[in-house]
Amino acid sequence: LMGVKYLISSQNIPGYEKKWMTGGGNVYCNENAAPIAYETDQTMSEAEYDRLDFPYNQLVFTRYAVTKDGTVSAGQVKEKLAEDIEKCDFRIPEKNNEISLVVSTENGYQEEKDGVLFVQFRIENKKPKEDIEISLEGERNKLSSIQHVYYNRNTVFTYAVGLEKGQKTVCLSLGKGEYTIKDMSAYNGVLNEDTGLYQSVFRVDKEQTKGNLIQGGIKSQKDGMFITSIPFDKGFEMTIDGVKVKCEKVNKAFLGFHLEAGKHKIRILYHAPGVTAGKILTGLGVLIVIAGAVRKKKCAE
């Protein structure tokens, strides 16, 4: 969903295919990774999304984009996703070491295709002044210390990790600390390769894209929403064919806007907060220095 098509790793990565070798490791590719940005009319509203429980609220992003307004209800989404999700037994062996636990699914996974294991549990930190980190197949969740300036309040850990055909175990690595894991649940999920979500793909103009600017084009077949994998921020300025448009938060955390059918040029510019004020203060500082130098020179004369 974040558009991570390529990864460099020294180990095999579920869902990714080894393409070539480099000095830093092997390059793996996932052809099913989402585009950097795309247009779609398959949407559901944030209000309906908030009605979805786990793991439907995870798998839904493979079928629909979550926007301010939407076209489908939570009930319709659950009905469509029901055949792609199966609850599985998730046990932690009694014998384990201090570094990691091997977590088993009782029935294993479907033998015919790769999939995703969705896991969720709550964390009760017995020493709230210390951080907690727990990883599942290398995917990490963290609950920060309550003394941290940006305490994240992340007491519910959620994971979605790739499973290969026939895989029956995954590795749960417990970080240091004193804590309790509660209400653990696990589901097997199937990722359908073509859900029709990415209806029109945004093509980046590499020559025009640099620094805080992204430019490119898209040819949309119908009216819909332009969805990106760029985290939402008020500092973004977006234009369609030179006309400034209003940005909105999509998929609960990312940048997007309404897009009409047709061929369009898209421009995404980011203004860092405080830059204008910084330039003004810098200019004033330079003027003060110049004025001081002139005054000093006149006094010397």
Residue pairs with C-beta under 8 A, 6 or more apart in sequence:
1 34
1 61
1 62
1 229
1 251
2 34
2 229
3 33
3 34
3 35
3 36
3 229
4 30
4 33
5 29
5 30
5 31
5 33
6 19
6 27
6 28
6 29
6 30
7 13
7 16
7 27
7 28
7 30
8 22
8 24
8 25
8 26
8 27
8 28
9 25
9 26
9 28
10 25
10 26
12 18
12 28
13 28
13 162
14 114
14 137
14 161
14 162
14 163
14 164
14 167
15 30
15 32
15 114
15 162
16 28
16 29
16 30
16 162
17 28
17 29
17 30
17 31
18 26
18 27
18 28
19 26
19 27
19 28
19 29
20 26
20 27
21 27
32 191
32 193
34 198
34 229
35 198
35 201
35 202
36 202
36 204
36 228
36 229
37 201
37 202
37 218
37 226
37 227
37 228
37 229
37 230
37 266
38 197
38 198
38 199
38 200
38 201
38 202
38 226
38 227
39 199
39 200
39 202
39 218
39 220
39 224
39 225
39 226
39 227
39 259
40 65
40 197
40 198
40 199
40 200
40 224
40 225
40 227
41 71
41 199
41 222
41 223
41 224
41 225
42 63
42 64
42 65
42 71
42 72
42 195
42 196
42 197
42 199
43 64
43 65
43 66
43 67
43 69
43 70
43 71
43 72
43 224
43 225
44 60
44 64
44 65
44 66
44 67
44 70
44 71
44 72
44 73
44 74
44 77
45 66
45 67
45 68
45 69
45 70
46 66
46 67
46 68
46 70
46 252
48 70
48 72
48 73
48 74
48 77
49 57
49 60
49 66
49 70
49 74
49 252
51 74
52 60
52 74
52 77
52 78
54 118
54 120
54 158
54 185
54 187
55 85
55 118
55 120
55 160
55 187
55 189
56 74
56 77
56 78
56 81
56 85
58 118
58 158
58 160
58 189
59 81
59 84
59 85
59 116
59 118
59 189
60 66
60 77
60 81
61 251
62 191
62 192
62 195
62 197
63 77
63 80
63 81
63 195
63 197
64 70
64 72
64 77
64 197
65 197
65 225
65 227
65 250
65 251
65 256
66 250
66 251
66 252
67 225
67 248
67 250
67 256
68 248
68 249
84 189
84 190
84 191
84 192
85 118
85 187
85 188
85 189
85 190
86 187
86 188
86 189
87 185
87 186
87 187
87 188
88 105
88 106
88 107
88 109
88 117
88 186
88 187
88 188
89 105
89 106
89 107
89 186
90 103
90 104
90 105
90 106
90 119
90 184
90 185
90 186
91 103
91 104
91 106
92 101
92 103
92 172
93 101
93 102
93 104
96 102
99 173
99 174
100 171
100 172
100 173
100 174
101 171
101 172
101 173
101 174
102 169
102 170
102 171
102 172
103 119
103 136
103 169
103 170
103 171
103 172
104 168
104 169
105 117
105 168
105 169
105 170
105 186
105 188
108 166
108 167
108 168
109 115
109 117
109 163
109 165
109 166
109 167
109 168
109 188
110 188
110 190
111 165
111 166
112 165
113 165
113 190
114 162
114 163
114 164
114 165
114 191
115 162
115 163
115 188
115 189
115 190
115 191
116 160
116 161
116 162
116 163
116 188
116 189
116 190
116 191
117 159
117 160
117 161
117 162
117 163
117 170
117 186
117 187
117 188
117 189
118 158
118 159
118 160
118 186
118 187
118 188
118 189
119 136
119 158
119 159
119 161
119 184
119 185
119 186
120 156
120 157
120 158
120 159
120 183
120 184
120 185
120 186
121 156
121 157
121 181
121 182
121 183
121 184
121 185
122 155
122 156
122 157
122 181
122 182
122 183
123 132
123 134
123 143
123 155
123 156
123 157
123 179
123 180
123 181
123 182
124 155
124 179
124 180
124 182
125 132
125 143
125 155
125 177
125 178
125 179
126 177
126 178
126 179
126 180
127 177
127 178
127 179
128 145
128 146
129 145
129 146
129 147
130 145
130 177
130 178
131 142
131 143
131 144
131 145
131 148
131 175
131 177
132 142
132 143
132 175
132 177
132 179
133 140
133 141
133 142
133 175
134 140
134 141
134 157
134 172
134 173
134 174
134 175
135 141
135 172
135 173
135 175
136 159
136 161
136 170
136 171
136 172
136 173
137 159
137 161
137 162
137 170
137 171
138 161
139 159
139 160
139 161
141 154
141 157
141 158
141 159
142 152
142 154
143 152
143 154
143 155
143 157
144 150
144 151
144 152
144 154
145 151
160 189
161 170
163 170
163 188
199 220
199 221
199 222
199 224
200 218
200 219
200 220
200 221
200 224
201 218
202 216
202 217
202 218
202 226
202 228
202 266
203 216
203 217
203 218
204 214
204 215
204 216
205 215
205 216
205 217
208 215
208 216
209 215
209 216
212 269
212 270
212 271
212 272
213 267
213 268
213 269
213 270
214 266
214 267
214 268
214 269
215 265
215 266
215 267
215 268
216 265
216 266
217 263
217 264
217 265
217 266
218 226
218 259
218 263
218 264
218 266
219 262
219 263
219 264
220 259
220 260
220 261
220 262
220 263
220 264
221 261
222 261
223 258
223 259
223 260
223 261
224 258
224 259
225 250
225 256
225 257
225 258
225 259
226 256
226 257
226 258
226 259
226 266
227 250
227 251
227 254
227 256
228 250
228 254
228 255
228 256
228 268
229 254
230 236
230 254
230 255
230 268
231 253
231 254
231 255
232 247
232 249
232 250
232 253
232 254
232 255
233 255
233 270
234 273
235 270
235 271
235 272
235 273
236 247
236 255
236 268
236 269
236 270
236 271
237 244
237 268
237 269
237 270
237 271
238 244
238 245
238 247
238 255
238 257
238 266
238 267
238 268
238 269
239 245
239 266
239 267
239 269
240 257
240 259
240 264
240 265
240 266
241 264
241 265
242 265
242 267
245 257
245 258
246 257
247 255
247 256
247 257
248 256
248 257
249 255
249 256
250 256
255 268
